[in-house]
Amino acid sequence: MKVGDMVLSGLILDQMEDDKRVNQHDINTSIFECNLNANEYLIDLVKNLPLEKKENFTSYLNLENEKQIIEAITKYYHKNFEELIKVLYNKNNYEITNAWVQKYNESYHTLHTHGTDKSVKSFVWYIHADEDSSPIKFYNPGYPYCYYYAKLIKPKANKFLLFDSYVPHEVLYNRKSQRVIISGNIKIWQK
């Protein structure tokens, strides 16, 4: 019996019950990166939001204006999001379930995920970043209990990242530059 290039020995086959099949299940994930130009309205909205330091957060953020952020993204970028969801995930419907703004100025964001639901994708959209802005670091699902992969992605204004909500990630310490993002979660499904 073969599974890919692996041949099972007779000893293993003898210990299996009647069903001699071996099913292979791959667990992997992707981080999609593209350019999505923020228009003046969105840039001004983010710039004028009052950001404050919250308990248990190392960056400045705004959670109170979520509805306004989601409405702006939906109004100006619905077609962009719709096309990304269709091309990347072969789904035809989405809803931005939550969104927030974060500013990293001599700060970082500890290791975290945005959830465990496979139908939820998370995004990071760089509104302001320069060459000194710190990268985001993604780890394989299961980190820190099992570690086999990490990916650093350098920020750049208008860079848009889309990934599974369960992917562990962190923002490394940001020194002396402003790093401003819109981040959020998107529920996707097939109608």
Secondary structure, 3 states (H helix, E strand, C coil): CEECCEECCHHHHHHCCCCCCCCCCCCCCCEEEEECCCCHHHHHHHHHCCCEECCCCCCEEECCCHHHHHHHHHHHHHHHHHHHHHHHHCCCEEEEEEEEEEEECCCCEEEECCCCCCCEEEEEEEEECCCCCCCEEEECCCCCCCCCCEEEECCCCCEEEEEECCCCEEECCCCCCCEEEEEEEEEEECC
